[in-house]
Amino acid sequence: MKDEYDFSKAERGKFHRTNIQLTPPVHLDAEILVYLAAKAEARGTSLNELVNELLRKDIELIEAAG
């Protein structure tokens, strides 16, 4: 790294985007990933769709209970 950097031509907020929604990565344990990937393949769907479906059902259960 340099001792000094020249920021005289920098633009504040040049890359800032308002109302952007970032998708954080979700890390599954290896055995969970293997199990869900096999279930998704057996159903003919993607892993992403299966996980979202399962989470929606869990949310419904949580809302119904609470």
C-alpha positions, 0 to 999 in steps of 0.5 A: 500500500502507498503511504498516501493516496490522492482523493482530490478527484474522488466523488462522494457517494459515486457508487451508492444506490438507494433502495437496493436490496442485497441478498445475503449468502446463506450457509447450510451445514453440509448434511442439510445441504446434501439432504435438501439438494436430494429432495429438490432433485427428487421433486424436480425443483431447485434447491432455492425454491425448496428452501423458500417453500420450507421457510414460508411454511415455517413462517406460517407456523410461527405466525399461527402459534404466536 
